[in-house]
């Protein structure tokens, strides 16, 4: 059984949420000059540089992480002189693309990120019950096959992200790596570009009335964040074991090497189930006390999907 879903009329393409992740920055700047490849009939597609000051300095952020301040408290904070730059910027973005949670918010936002981890071209979902985004991801994965396109689901009862893209009705993160901070790699940029292209193609097909039968996708659901071993001063005492390095999305079993102390001692993984680590040794997460994220494999199913535009054309 399907219920018609409203057509997607406004799409945001965000780059530079973190100012040193250059693929999204370069693509957005290019599309602002020449948007031919992102235009689709009947859709307003808006490429947007989210954190211009951080982009200018080629740093992750100025005062705080823009990708963590789209909570109601930050968005409703009075604008006084000492308000962090990113909080003020979040309010501006919410004004342009939101308000978050309202009918006036943009339909879809692709937020373009790079990671230093070996995650390939990853799509990040925030909601396991959003038929539209699950169907779109299913379409993108098929279009990219046989190249893998892992999907990370960050829905969690206690881990709250409050991401920049959460302003939209359908928020989608695009996380492509490995790429060092402040560096652009052609292969990584190309992967990101293809994911956006196929996503926009899906939007066009959906708006034109194409029906999508029920589908199922495999996703990696976040379980918890794991920190590095530390001493009483909070200093890191062990690094990611070479056998774990670059093994994003690969199974990690009880007893597998996890960390290596500087004295040469192996610290193994201890767990009663197989997990799938990702964001392994991400440079930006050292300050967040995070060595990697533990995930489990689950399946998400979407119902039959069609646009309500086809109802209007037949009535």
N, C-alpha and C positions, 0 to 999 in steps of 0.2 A: 504494500500500500504506500502511496506517495502523497505528500501534500505539496502543492505548488509553492515554490520559493521565489521571492521577489527578484527581478533581474538585478544584476550588478551594474550600477551606473557610474560609480566613482571609485577609483583605485589609486592608492598612494604607493609610490616606490621610494622608500626611505634609504638614503645612504649617509654614512658619516655619523650614525648614532654614537659610534666610537671613532674618534677622529683619526686614529692611526690604522684603521682597517680599510685599505685603499681600494679594493675592488668596487665596493659600493659607491665610494666617493667618486672614483673616475667614471663609473657608468652613469651615475646621476648627473654629473656635470656634462657628460657627453649628450645625454638625453635632453638636458635643458637647452642645449644648442641645436640638436638634431634629433627630434623625437619620432622620426618616421617608423622605426622598428617597434616602438611600443604603442603606436596608435591602433585602436580597434574601433570599428563602427559602433556608434551609440554609447561609447564609454569615454568618460573623462579620466585620462591617466596622468597623474601629477607626480613627476620626479621631484624629490625634495631633499635638500641637505639639512639634516636634523640638528647637527651640532657644529655650526660653522666656525665658532671660536676654537674648538678642539681640532677641527680639520686644519685650520690655519697654522696651529702649533704642532700638528701631527702627533697629538697625544690622545690618550683614551678619553679623558674628560678634563674639565677645568677645575671644578669644585667637588663634584660627586658624579656617580655613574648615572647618566641620563636614562639608561635602560632599566633602572630600578626605582624611579620616582613617579610612576604614573598611578600612585595610590590616591585615594580620596583626600587623605590628609595633605599630601604635597600639592595636589591640584587645587585644593581649597585654601592654601596658605596665603595670608595677606602679603602683598608685594611691598616689602620694606627694603631699606637700603642694603642690609646685610644678607638678603636672601641669596642662597647659592645660585650661580648662573644657570645650572642645569634645571633647577626647580622652576625658575622663571621661564626658561625655554620650554619646559614641559607644559606649563600653562599656556604658552603661545601655541604650541603644537595642538594641544587639546582644543583650543579656540578655533584653529583652522580646520582640523580634521575630525573633531568631536562635535559636541561634548561626549566623552566616554560614556557608554551605556545608554545613549539617547538614539531616537529615530533619525536624528540629523547627522549622526556620525558616518564617516566614510564606510562603504560596504566592505572593502578589502584593503589591507596594507601588507605589502611585502617589505620586510625590514632586512636589509642586506648587511651581513656580517662576515668577517674573516676570523679564522681561528689558527693558532700556531699548532694545534693538534691535527693528527692525521685522520680527519673525519670525512674527507671527500666532500661531495656535494650533498649536504644534509638539509632536510626541511624540519622546522620546529613547529609543532602544534601545541596549543594551550588548552584544547577542549576535546574530549573523547566523544562528545555527542553532537558535534557540528557536522551534519551530513554534507554540507556544501564543501567544506575544506577537505574532508576525507575523500570525497569524490574527485576533487581537484588534484589531490596528491596521488590518487590512484592513476589519474590520467597522466600526470607528469612522470611518474615512475615508469609507466608503460612506454611513454614517448622517449625516455632516456635509455631504456633497456637495449642491450644487456649491461650497460654501465650501471653500477649500483647507485641507489639514491636512498640512504638510510633516513628514517623518520624518528625524531626524538619527541616524545610527549612529555611536557613539563608540568602537567596537571598533578598536583600533590596537595594533600590536606594541610600540611604545615609549611611547605616551601612556597613562599609567595614572591613572585618575580616583579610584578607591576611594570611590564615592559612598555616601551615606546609604542609598539604596534598594537597594544591592547586597547588603544583608542578606537580601533575599527570594530565593526560587527564580526568580521572574520580576520583575525590576526594570524599572519604566517611569517615565521622567521626563516631566513635562508642563511645557512652557516657553512662556508666553504673554506677548506684548508687541505694541506698545511701551507700557511703563508706567514712569514715573519711580519711583525708589526712594522708599519712604515715602509713596506715593500709591496710592489705589485708583481704578480706572476701571471703570464699569459694563459696558462692552462687553467688556473684557478678562476681567473676573471671570466674565461669562456664558459666554464661550468655554471657559474652564477648567472650569466647572461641567458644560457639555455633554459635553466629552471624558470626564470622570469618569462621568457618567450612562451614556453609551453603552458605556464599558468595563465597568461593573457589569452592564449589560443582557447583554453578551456572556457574562460569567461565569455569569449565571443560565441562559441558553440552553444553554451548554456543560454545566453541571451537570445540567440536565434531560435530557441525552442527545441534544441536537441535533447532527447531524453537519455538519461544514464541509468542503466539497470543497477540493482543492489550490488554492492562490491565489498570486498574485505581487503584490508592492508595489514601488513605486519609492522608494528612499531616497537621502539625501545622506550619503555616507560621509566621515568626517573624514580629511583628508590631512595637514594641518599647521596650526600656529598661526603667524600673521604678526604681527610687532611693528611699532610705529611707527618711523619714522626717528629716530635719536637722535644727540646729540653725544657727545664723549668723556666728559662728566660724567654721561651716561645720561639727559639731559633731552630731551624730545620736541621735534623740530625741524619736524615737519610733521603736519598733521591729515588726517582722512579727506576726500577730495575730495568736493565737493557732489554730483557726478554718481554717486558710489558710495553716499553716505549714504542710508539707508532702502531700499537695493536688495538686501536679504537674499534669497537663493535665486535671484537673477537671474544669467544667464551673464556672466562676466568674461573678456574675451579679451585676447590680447597687444596691448599698445598702449593699452588703455583707461585713463582717468585713475584713479589709485589714491590718491595723497596730494597735498596742496598745502602747500608751505612757506609760512611767514609772509611771505616775500619775494615770493610769487606764482608760484613755479616749480612746474610740474606734474610729479609723479613718476608715470610710467605703470607699469602692470602688465607684467612681463616673464615670459612663460611659454610653453611650447610646446604647451599644451593649454588648452581652455576649462575654467574652474573655476566653482564656485558658492559665493560667500562668504556666511557667516552670522555671527551674533553681531557684526555690524558696529558698531563704536564702542560696545560694551557698557560702561557706566559702571564696573561691578565689575571689569572686566578690565584697567583701566589699571595697577593694582598687580601684575597678573600678566604685564605686558609683552606685551599681546595686543591688536592693533587689530581683528582679525577671524580667523575660522577658514576655511581653504580646504577645500572639499568637492568630491567627484566624485559624479556620479549613477550608481547601480548598481541592480540589481533583486534582491530577495530572494524566494525561493519557500518556501512552507510545504507540507508534506504534508497529506493528508486528516487531519482531526482529529476525534476523538470521545472522550467521557469514559468511563472504565472503569466508571462507575456503571451504564451501560446493560448491560454484561456481567453485573453482579450481578443486575439485575432480570430477565434472561432465563434465568439459570442455575437 
